[in-house]
Amino acid sequence: MPETPYLYKVVSIVSNNGAATDEYSTTFGIRTFYFDANKGFFLNNKHYKLNGFCNHDDYAGLGCAIPKRIHYQNIKQMADAGYIWLRAAHNLRSVEELDACDTYGVMVWDETRYFRNGAIELQSMRDQVRRDRNHPSVIIWSIGNEEPMQGTSSGTTVANALRSASCRTIRPVLSPWQ
């Protein structure tokens, strides 16, 4: 819930003859959400108005390479002001920014600007989904914003290829026994 975000941690340990040889911690959240055409957005069966803003992640004089604390400061200010929605405009966001959104209960529209169906773009889509899939803040994925091919048959072909690549990435995680 935006007002009381809760995160879990799972620790994966690789061992050899009883001795740990590698360890990795994964932070994740558990939530359900859906959109109702007449009533709007629901998170854990509670209705929320998705009030927030679109934020390009480039900062004057810094570009996109900013310290982790700045992401946390910005997202905390956003949450303190009552905003619960961030449209992460155009580009892959930093893990630190998504971590901050997870921490402060801000939901994210995760977007990529790659809008081609070549091998590099399809792999980039799979990589983004794989990287961000455990972030409870991410509730929507978006492709091709402000692309000239939107609404064309070529654009539909590209969108279907990107959607297919991202769905194949998520499916094994959601249902590994199928």
Backbone as a chain_set.jsonl record, in Angstrom:
{"seq": "MPETPYLYKVVSIVSNNGAATDEYSTTFGIRTFYFDANKGFFLNNKHYKLNGFCNHDDYAGLGCAIPKRIHYQNIKQMADAGYIWLRAAHNLRSVEELDACDTYGVMVWDETRYFRNGAIELQSMRDQVRRDRNHPSVIIWSIGNEEPMQGTSSGTTVANALRSASCRTIRPVLSPWQ", "coords": {"N": [[0.848, -1.168, 0.0], [0.532, 2.247, -0.731], [0.643, 3.997, 1.479], [1.713, 2.442, 3.476], [4.18, 0.895, 2.711], [5.644, -2.335, 2.29], [8.412, -4.403, 2.281], [9.979, -7.457, 1.326], [12.649, -9.826, 1.836], [14.643, -12.164, 0.217], [17.184, -14.502, 0.588], [19.53, -15.97, -1.368], [21.652, -18.691, -1.366], [24.558, -20.177, -2.48], [26.161, -23.181, -2.051], [28.99, -25.261, -1.34], [29.811, -28.348, -0.385], [28.737, -27.739, 2.135], [29.814, -25.257, 2.704], [29.319, -21.833, 2.229], [29.511, -20.419, -0.948], [28.642, -18.409, -2.497], [26.424, -15.65, -2.28], [23.303, -14.021, -2.519], [21.083, -11.346, -2.179], [17.672, -10.67, -2.616], [15.362, -8.191, -2.864], [11.887, -7.796, -2.615], [8.393, -7.308, -3.314], [4.985, -8.027, -2.434], [1.943, -7.872, -3.986], [-1.368, -7.223, -5.195], [-3.003, -6.041, -8.063], [-5.305, -4.237, -10.13], [-7.019, -2.864, -12.962], [-10.076, -1.293, -13.349], [-12.479, -0.663, -15.742], [-14.571, 1.103, -15.203], [-14.265, 1.944, -12.576], [-11.606, 2.478, -11.98], [-8.264, 2.288, -10.649], [-7.063, -0.374, -8.595], [-5.362, -1.428, -5.748], [-4.291, -4.107, -3.919], [-6.983, -4.632, -3.46], [-7.97, -2.143, -2.744], [-9.201, 1.011, -3.671], [-7.462, 3.42, -5.563], [-6.596, 6.686, -6.592], [-4.543, 7.421, -9.22], [-2.504, 9.661, -8.755], [0.08, 11.741, -9.727], [3.126, 12.29, -11.467], [4.919, 12.891, -14.551], [8.275, 12.156, -15.087], [11.264, 13.058, -16.392], [14.447, 11.638, -16.379], [16.76, 13.181, -16.319], [19.059, 15.433, -15.021], [19.854, 18.803, -14.634], [23.125, 19.607, -15.417], [23.985, 17.22, -14.347], [22.999, 15.053, -15.757], [22.035, 11.71, -16.13], [23.454, 10.341, -14.297], [23.377, 10.234, -11.171], [23.735, 10.594, -7.607], [22.674, 7.974, -5.377], [21.301, 8.852, -3.084], [20.0, 11.152, -3.975], [17.937, 10.19, -5.614], [16.402, 8.874, -3.649], [15.764, 11.068, -2.02], [14.257, 12.669, -3.804], [12.064, 10.949, -4.477], [10.996, 10.504, -1.939], [10.164, 13.098, -1.264], [8.199, 13.381, -3.176], [6.379, 11.35, -2.381], [5.764, 12.301, 0.208], [4.362, 14.549, -0.482], [2.035, 13.473, -1.302], [1.845, 12.21, -3.726], [1.52, 9.264, -5.655], [2.318, 8.029, -7.947], [4.487, 7.52, -10.612], [5.414, 8.302, -13.775], [7.844, 6.971, -15.51], [9.513, 8.462, -17.638], [10.342, 7.668, -20.917], [13.013, 6.415, -20.764], [15.098, 3.676, -19.602], [15.038, 3.296, -16.176], [17.043, 4.035, -13.278], [18.189, 1.481, -11.054], [18.362, 2.32, -8.458], [16.482, 4.406, -8.329], [14.087, 2.985, -8.738], [14.243, 1.332, -6.49], [13.91, 3.283, -4.511], [11.281, 4.065, -5.071], [9.977, 1.656, -4.445], [10.503, 1.604, -1.69], [9.146, 3.899, -0.72], [6.535, 3.543, -1.504], [5.624, 4.389, -4.016], [4.109, 4.056, -7.112], [5.049, 2.814, -10.356], [5.249, 3.571, -13.794], [6.86, 1.886, -15.978], [9.015, 2.481, -18.564], [10.232, 2.115, -21.928], [12.089, 3.469, -24.605], [12.97, 2.212, -26.786], [11.986, 1.214, -29.896], [11.919, -0.784, -31.957], [12.107, -3.892, -33.731], [14.414, -5.396, -33.777], [17.193, -7.594, -33.014], [18.774, -6.47, -30.944], [17.046, -4.58, -29.725], [14.933, -6.232, -28.893], [16.268, -7.884, -27.082], [17.04, -5.941, -25.239], [14.538, -5.216, -24.232], [13.766, -7.628, -22.974], [15.833, -7.738, -21.067], [15.293, -5.444, -19.523], [12.755, -6.042, -18.422], [13.38, -8.386, -17.013], [15.235, -7.368, -15.192], [13.67, -5.557, -13.688], [11.468, -6.911, -12.69], [10.97, -7.771, -10.024], [10.362, -5.537, -8.605], [7.988, -4.137, -6.616], [6.888, -1.695, -7.078], [6.618, -1.314, -9.802], [4.009, -1.293, -11.987], [3.049, -1.032, -14.516], [4.121, -1.513, -17.839], [5.627, 0.104, -20.564], [5.908, 0.831, -24.04], [7.329, 2.491, -26.849], [6.479, 5.266, -26.681], [5.525, 8.361, -28.031], [6.356, 7.735, -30.628], [6.82, 7.813, -34.149], [5.743, 5.649, -35.574], [3.5, 4.815, -34.233], [0.193, 3.61, -34.276], [0.312, 2.625, -36.835], [0.567, -0.094, -39.234], [3.143, -1.121, -39.279], [4.061, -0.246, -36.805], [2.385, -1.732, -35.141], [3.347, -4.299, -35.635], [5.959, -4.098, -34.586], [5.341, -3.462, -31.892], [3.963, -5.789, -31.117], [6.041, -7.679, -31.29], [7.83, -6.724, -29.312], [6.17, -6.894, -27.056], [5.746, -9.655, -26.99], [8.381, -10.532, -26.515], [8.801, -9.48, -23.931], [6.787, -10.749, -22.437], [7.533, -13.437, -22.6], [9.727, -13.315, -21.01], [8.727, -12.794, -18.44], [6.863, -14.86, -17.937], [8.073, -17.492, -17.132], [8.845, -16.816, -14.544], [6.495, -16.237, -13.204], [5.02, -18.586, -13.412], [6.563, -21.188, -12.948], [6.215, -23.938, -13.066], [4.749, -24.749, -15.221]], "CA": [[0.0, 0.0, 0.0], [1.383, 3.443, -0.768], [0.826, 4.607, 2.792], [2.468, 1.533, 4.343], [4.883, -0.084, 1.871], [6.372, -3.364, 3.011], [9.273, -5.179, 1.394], [10.518, -8.716, 1.827], [13.974, -10.133, 1.303], [15.009, -13.569, 0.152], [18.622, -14.657, 0.428], [19.902, -17.189, -2.086], [23.021, -19.068, -1.011], [25.144, -21.31, -3.187], [27.155, -23.771, -1.154], [29.758, -26.408, -1.804], [30.185, -29.146, 0.798], [28.313, -27.065, 3.353], [30.41, -23.917, 2.835], [28.739, -20.859, 1.3], [30.46, -19.919, -1.945], [28.068, -17.206, -3.082], [25.186, -15.237, -1.625], [22.655, -12.902, -3.199], [19.825, -10.928, -1.559], [16.693, -10.086, -3.528], [14.26, -7.502, -2.213], [10.703, -7.865, -3.461], [7.142, -7.008, -2.645], [3.835, -8.82, -2.85], [0.749, -7.049, -4.086], [-2.249, -7.478, -6.323], [-3.585, -4.809, -8.579], [-6.052, -4.348, -11.38], [-7.692, -1.675, -13.447], [-11.476, -1.487, -13.694], [-12.825, 0.356, -16.739], [-15.517, 2.071, -14.654], [-13.925, 2.393, -11.225], [-10.219, 2.918, -11.887], [-7.158, 1.435, -10.213], [-7.165, -1.001, -7.276], [-4.15, -2.059, -5.227], [-4.689, -4.939, -2.777], [-8.447, -4.445, -3.36], [-8.322, -0.795, -2.298], [-9.209, 1.952, -4.783], [-6.546, 4.565, -5.5], [-6.461, 7.576, -7.736], [-3.115, 7.475, -9.547], [-2.046, 11.038, -8.904], [1.531, 11.795, -9.761], [3.645, 13.091, -12.573], [5.895, 12.329, -15.486], [9.576, 12.692, -14.719], [12.425, 12.681, -17.187], [15.465, 11.396, -15.36], [18.008, 13.899, -16.541], [19.151, 16.58, -14.137], [20.743, 19.831, -15.168], [24.507, 19.523, -14.983], [24.314, 15.878, -13.871], [22.525, 14.013, -16.652], [21.346, 10.613, -15.44], [24.369, 9.748, -13.31], [23.231, 10.997, -9.938], [23.908, 9.766, -6.414], [21.518, 7.226, -4.876], [20.565, 9.649, -2.105], [19.15, 12.115, -4.682], [16.723, 9.457, -5.977], [15.608, 8.678, -2.437], [15.255, 12.375, -1.603], [13.204, 13.093, -4.737], [10.885, 10.096, -4.358], [10.411, 10.767, -0.618], [9.437, 14.365, -1.365], [7.01, 13.09, -3.98], [5.456, 10.6, -1.528], [5.334, 13.194, 1.286], [3.406, 15.493, -1.055], [0.811, 12.744, -1.609], [1.875, 11.599, -5.052], [1.776, 7.826, -5.574], [2.452, 7.543, -9.318], [5.586, 8.106, -11.384], [5.638, 7.824, -15.132], [9.287, 7.035, -15.736], [9.443, 8.822, -19.045], [11.197, 7.357, -22.059], [14.246, 5.638, -20.677], [15.32, 2.738, -18.51], [15.344, 4.025, -14.956], [18.084, 3.417, -12.463], [17.738, 0.563, -10.009], [18.235, 3.124, -7.233], [15.211, 5.124, -8.346], [13.033, 2.001, -8.509], [14.349, 0.96, -5.07], [13.307, 4.37, -3.744], [9.834, 3.953, -5.27], [9.555, 0.511, -3.63], [10.609, 1.988, -0.278], [8.186, 4.934, -0.341], [5.182, 3.212, -1.942], [5.266, 5.102, -5.244], [3.962, 3.123, -8.227], [5.834, 3.236, -11.517], [4.987, 3.22, -15.189], [8.219, 1.605, -16.461], [8.934, 2.73, -20.005], [11.419, 2.103, -22.771], [11.921, 4.2, -25.851], [13.357, 1.348, -27.904], [10.793, 0.826, -30.649], [12.269, -1.549, -33.155], [12.033, -5.304, -33.383], [15.684, -6.051, -34.053], [17.713, -8.433, -31.929], [19.246, -5.639, -29.83], [15.902, -3.994, -29.035], [14.201, -7.306, -28.218], [17.058, -8.284, -25.914], [16.945, -4.84, -24.278], [13.231, -5.335, -23.587], [13.857, -8.764, -22.052], [16.725, -7.36, -19.965], [14.604, -4.49, -18.657], [11.714, -6.75, -17.675], [14.06, -9.291, -16.075], [15.853, -6.566, -14.13], [12.707, -4.802, -12.895], [10.285, -7.709, -12.39], [10.722, -7.931, -8.591], [10.017, -4.245, -7.987], [6.54, -4.01, -6.458], [6.457, -0.385, -7.551], [6.33, -1.352, -11.245], [2.7, -1.878, -12.247], [2.759, -0.924, -15.95], [5.259, -1.436, -18.75], [5.237, 0.883, -21.732], [6.847, 0.875, -25.16], [7.035, 3.316, -28.019], [5.848, 6.558, -26.468], [5.89, 9.437, -28.959], [7.015, 7.174, -31.801], [6.071, 8.087, -35.377], [5.07, 4.456, -36.087], [2.286, 4.52, -33.467], [-1.027, 3.621, -35.073], [0.537, 2.084, -38.179], [0.738, -1.553, -39.238], [4.532, -1.383, -38.876], [4.116, -0.05, -35.363], [1.728, -2.888, -34.522], [4.289, -5.419, -35.745], [7.024, -3.87, -33.608], [4.755, -3.568, -30.55], [3.693, -7.209, -30.835], [7.327, -8.361, -31.069], [8.329, -6.305, -27.999], [5.284, -7.481, -26.045], [6.044, -11.085, -26.94], [9.686, -10.701, -25.858], [8.677, -9.2, -22.503], [5.943, -11.78, -21.819], [8.326, -14.655, -22.455], [10.653, -13.078, -19.901], [8.0, -12.857, -17.175], [6.107, -16.104, -17.773], [8.693, -18.515, -16.28], [8.918, -16.351, -13.173], [5.162, -16.295, -12.613], [4.509, -19.957, -13.37], [7.709, -22.011, -13.328], [5.904, -25.375, -13.163], [3.96, -25.037, -16.423]], "C": [[0.897, 1.235, 0.0], [1.645, 4.038, 0.607], [1.615, 3.722, 3.757], [3.203, 0.482, 3.503], [5.656, -1.093, 2.727], [7.146, -4.204, 2.007], [9.764, -6.425, 2.112], [11.907, -8.91, 1.239], [14.158, -11.639, 1.311], [16.509, -13.627, -0.103], [18.876, -16.008, -0.23], [21.366, -17.475, -1.791], [23.425, -20.289, -1.839], [26.218, -21.87, -2.275], [27.806, -24.983, -1.805], [30.26, -27.137, -0.564], [29.882, -28.414, 2.106], [28.885, -25.678, 3.555], [29.793, -22.987, 1.786], [29.815, -20.341, 0.348], [29.954, -18.653, -2.616], [26.751, -16.917, -2.373], [24.622, -14.029, -2.342], [21.328, -12.609, -2.509], [18.936, -10.285, -2.606], [15.577, -9.474, -2.702], [13.072, -7.548, -3.163], [9.49, -7.49, -2.629], [6.047, -7.901, -3.188], [2.631, -7.897, -2.859], [-0.099, -7.572, -5.219], [-2.766, -6.13, -6.79], [-4.373, -5.115, -9.839], [-6.656, -2.992, -11.711], [-9.119, -2.06, -13.805], [-11.881, -0.343, -14.611], [-13.744, 1.436, -16.181], [-15.079, 2.681, -13.327], [-12.48, 2.828, -11.048], [-9.266, 1.849, -11.382], [-7.386, 0.912, -8.796], [-5.849, -1.683, -6.941], [-4.54, -2.792, -3.956], [-6.157, -4.698, -2.412], [-8.872, -3.094, -2.798], [-8.197, 0.153, -3.487], [-8.235, 3.102, -4.526], [-6.68, 5.39, -6.761], [-4.964, 7.712, -7.996], [-2.7, 8.917, -9.823], [-0.526, 11.062, -8.805], [1.986, 12.659, -10.91], [4.608, 12.296, -13.424], [7.232, 12.98, -15.173], [10.648, 12.164, -15.659], [13.604, 12.627, -16.218], [16.795, 12.08, -15.632], [17.981, 15.196, -15.73], [20.186, 17.55, -14.68], [22.144, 19.708, -14.573], [24.941, 18.14, -14.529], [23.949, 14.78, -14.872], [21.771, 12.965, -15.857], [22.205, 9.974, -14.354], [24.326, 10.577, -12.039], [23.376, 10.069, -8.744], [22.581, 9.136, -5.964], [20.664, 8.085, -3.948], [19.637, 10.671, -2.773], [17.846, 11.435, -5.108], [15.816, 9.299, -4.761], [14.998, 9.991, -1.964], [14.09, 12.8, -2.497], [11.932, 12.274, -4.57], [10.218, 10.296, -2.997], [9.614, 12.071, -0.637], [8.133, 14.173, -2.135], [5.948, 12.387, -3.119], [4.913, 11.481, -0.403], [4.294, 14.203, 0.805], [2.096, 14.799, -1.458], [0.752, 12.125, -2.986], [2.244, 10.123, -4.925], [2.081, 7.218, -6.946], [3.579, 8.281, -10.029], [5.603, 7.482, -12.765], [7.103, 8.067, -15.424], [9.528, 7.238, -17.228], [10.644, 8.393, -19.871], [12.322, 6.36, -21.858], [14.242, 4.681, -19.495], [15.736, 3.533, -17.273], [16.415, 3.307, -14.162], [17.451, 2.492, -11.43], [17.516, 1.346, -8.721], [16.908, 3.877, -7.194], [14.041, 4.156, -8.108], [13.051, 1.508, -7.064], [13.689, 2.016, -4.183], [11.781, 4.325, -3.874], [9.269, 2.788, -4.461], [9.487, 0.912, -2.153], [9.5, 2.935, 0.148], [6.777, 4.698, -0.879], [4.707, 3.968, -3.165], [5.229, 4.091, -6.393], [4.555, 3.705, -9.501], [5.258, 2.694, -12.819], [6.377, 3.113, -15.806], [8.205, 1.64, -17.991], [10.288, 2.563, -20.686], [11.113, 2.846, -24.062], [12.361, 3.367, -27.046], [12.099, 0.895, -28.622], [11.191, 0.289, -32.014], [12.201, -3.013, -32.755], [13.273, -6.066, -33.827], [16.167, -6.805, -32.825], [18.135, -7.602, -30.719], [18.068, -5.079, -29.032], [15.094, -5.064, -28.284], [14.952, -7.774, -26.974], [17.014, -7.203, -24.84], [15.623, -4.9, -23.525], [13.237, -6.479, -22.582], [14.715, -8.423, -20.84], [16.034, -6.414, -18.99], [13.551, -5.199, -17.805], [12.345, -7.669, -16.634], [14.634, -8.502, -14.894], [14.819, -5.989, -13.171], [11.537, -5.635, -12.366], [10.004, -7.89, -10.9], [10.38, -6.618, -7.883], [8.505, -4.14, -7.842], [6.012, -2.664, -6.934], [6.059, -0.409, -9.023], [4.994, -2.054, -11.476], [2.314, -1.807, -13.724], [4.075, -0.843, -16.701], [4.782, -0.712, -20.001], [6.334, 0.851, -22.783], [6.39, 1.935, -26.152], [6.318, 4.624, -27.802], [6.42, 7.591, -27.446], [6.659, 8.937, -30.179], [6.176, 7.432, -33.044], [5.301, 6.877, -35.92], [3.809, 4.092, -35.299], [1.086, 4.588, -34.397], [-0.862, 3.108, -36.491], [0.679, 0.567, -38.098], [2.174, -1.926, -38.869], [4.696, -1.245, -37.365], [3.474, -1.204, -34.611], [2.649, -4.1, -34.537], [5.395, -5.296, -34.705], [6.493, -4.055, -32.184], [4.479, -5.024, -30.185], [4.978, -7.981, -30.563], [7.889, -8.006, -29.693], [7.48, -6.891, -26.877], [5.579, -8.97, -25.882], [7.369, -11.352, -26.221], [9.567, -10.48, -24.356], [7.835, -10.262, -21.81], [6.696, -13.091, -21.657], [9.315, -14.517, -21.303], [9.951, -13.27, -18.565], [7.401, -14.236, -16.935], [6.804, -17.152, -16.891], [8.773, -18.106, -14.81], [7.571, -16.506, -12.491], [4.642, -17.729, -12.495], [5.608, -20.934, -13.798], [7.383, -23.482, -13.533], [5.092, -25.708, -14.408], [4.843, -25.451, -17.561]], "O": [[1.925, 1.247, 0.677], [2.742, 4.528, 0.875], [2.133, 4.217, 4.758], [2.875, -0.702, 3.58], [6.241, -0.741, 3.75], [6.595, -4.659, 1.005], [9.939, -6.442, 3.331], [12.29, -8.248, 0.274], [13.861, -12.305, 2.303], [17.033, -12.876, -0.926], [18.483, -17.052, 0.291], [22.22, -16.602, -1.948], [22.716, -21.294, -1.882], [27.078, -21.137, -1.785], [27.244, -25.627, -2.691], [31.046, -26.591, 0.21], [30.663, -28.462, 3.056], [28.484, -24.98, 4.487], [29.753, -23.317, 0.601], [30.879, -19.889, 0.771], [30.724, -17.912, -3.228], [26.057, -17.829, -1.925], [25.359, -13.123, -2.729], [20.534, -13.52, -2.278], [19.39, -9.454, -3.392], [14.921, -10.169, -1.927], [13.226, -7.361, -4.37], [9.561, -7.371, -1.405], [6.172, -8.463, -4.276], [2.336, -7.226, -1.87], [0.389, -8.281, -6.099], [-2.94, -5.203, -6.0], [-4.139, -6.116, -10.517], [-6.781, -2.11, -10.862], [-9.337, -3.055, -14.496], [-11.651, 0.823, -14.29], [-13.699, 2.576, -16.643], [-15.473, 3.797, -12.991], [-12.155, 3.485, -10.06], [-9.439, 0.66, -11.654], [-7.836, 1.642, -7.913], [-5.294, -2.422, -7.754], [-5.059, -2.184, -3.019], [-6.521, -4.578, -1.242], [-10.03, -2.925, -2.415], [-7.211, 0.109, -4.224], [-8.187, 3.673, -3.437], [-6.855, 4.857, -7.857], [-4.206, 8.076, -7.097], [-2.563, 9.332, -10.974], [0.063, 10.469, -7.901], [1.328, 13.631, -11.282], [5.043, 11.2, -13.072], [7.32, 14.198, -15.013], [10.905, 10.961, -15.71], [13.734, 13.48, -15.34], [17.843, 11.592, -15.209], [17.006, 15.946, -15.757], [21.261, 17.15, -15.128], [22.309, 19.706, -13.353], [26.134, 17.899, -14.343], [24.529, 13.695, -14.838], [20.955, 13.303, -15.0], [21.717, 9.152, -13.578], [25.124, 11.495, -11.848], [23.156, 8.864, -8.872], [21.51, 9.712, -6.157], [19.435, 8.046, -4.021], [18.602, 11.024, -2.208], [16.771, 12.022, -4.983], [14.615, 9.558, -4.832], [13.838, 10.022, -1.551], [13.054, 13.24, -2.0], [10.837, 12.835, -4.524], [8.99, 10.261, -2.909], [8.515, 12.137, -0.087], [7.098, 14.738, -1.78], [4.778, 12.77, -3.123], [3.724, 11.416, -0.092], [3.452, 14.657, 1.579], [1.157, 15.459, -1.903], [-0.276, 11.573, -3.378], [3.161, 9.767, -4.185], [2.097, 5.994, -7.079], [3.619, 9.512, -10.046], [5.785, 6.273, -12.906], [7.549, 9.205, -15.565], [9.723, 6.279, -17.975], [11.791, 8.714, -19.562], [12.553, 5.525, -22.733], [13.496, 4.848, -18.53], [16.666, 4.339, -17.322], [16.658, 2.115, -14.355], [16.319, 2.704, -10.995], [16.579, 1.06, -7.975], [16.28, 3.973, -6.14], [13.114, 4.473, -7.363], [11.993, 1.289, -6.473], [12.994, 1.684, -3.222], [11.07, 4.527, -2.889], [8.203, 2.912, -3.857], [8.522, 0.59, -1.46], [8.964, 2.805, 1.249], [5.91, 5.559, -0.729], [3.505, 4.17, -3.336], [6.194, 3.361, -6.618], [4.566, 4.919, -9.703], [4.846, 1.538, -12.92], [7.001, 4.126, -16.121], [7.455, 0.898, -18.626], [11.338, 2.832, -20.103], [9.978, 2.833, -24.54], [12.151, 3.765, -28.192], [11.235, 0.259, -28.018], [10.844, 0.838, -33.06], [12.233, -3.336, -31.568], [13.195, -7.235, -34.207], [15.613, -6.665, -31.735], [17.876, -7.997, -29.582], [18.087, -5.099, -27.802], [14.627, -4.825, -27.17], [14.343, -8.03, -25.935], [16.956, -7.519, -23.651], [15.583, -4.662, -22.318], [12.764, -6.316, -21.457], [14.367, -8.776, -19.713], [16.169, -6.56, -17.776], [13.472, -4.973, -16.598], [11.887, -7.719, -15.492], [14.527, -8.924, -13.743], [15.061, -5.935, -11.966], [10.689, -5.1, -11.652], [8.854, -8.149, -10.547], [10.136, -6.613, -6.676], [7.8, -4.061, -8.848], [4.813, -2.516, -7.168], [5.237, 0.403, -9.447], [4.851, -3.246, -11.202], [1.352, -2.452, -14.141], [5.021, -0.191, -16.259], [3.648, -0.905, -20.44], [7.523, 0.844, -22.467], [5.2, 2.227, -26.265], [5.591, 5.061, -28.694], [7.631, 7.676, -27.652], [7.521, 9.643, -30.702], [4.954, 7.288, -33.006], [4.319, 7.046, -36.643], [3.116, 3.144, -35.667], [0.97, 5.507, -35.207], [-1.81, 3.154, -37.274], [0.886, 0.013, -37.019], [2.396, -2.944, -38.213], [5.39, -2.04, -36.731], [3.965, -1.611, -33.558], [2.721, -4.842, -33.557], [5.729, -6.266, -34.025], [7.122, -4.728, -31.368], [4.74, -5.439, -29.056], [5.001, -8.85, -29.691], [8.374, -8.885, -28.98], [8.013, -7.335, -25.86], [5.651, -9.477, -24.763], [7.471, -12.28, -25.419], [10.172, -11.219, -23.579], [8.15, -10.641, -20.682], [6.507, -13.787, -20.66], [9.693, -15.516, -20.69], [10.527, -13.853, -17.647], [7.439, -14.726, -15.806], [6.17, -17.664, -15.969], [8.768, -18.964, -13.928], [7.512, -16.87, -11.316], [3.899, -18.041, -11.565], [5.567, -21.45, -14.915], [8.187, -24.212, -14.113], [4.776, -26.879, -14.621], [4.351, -25.732, -18.653]]}, "num_chains": 1, "name": "protein.A"}
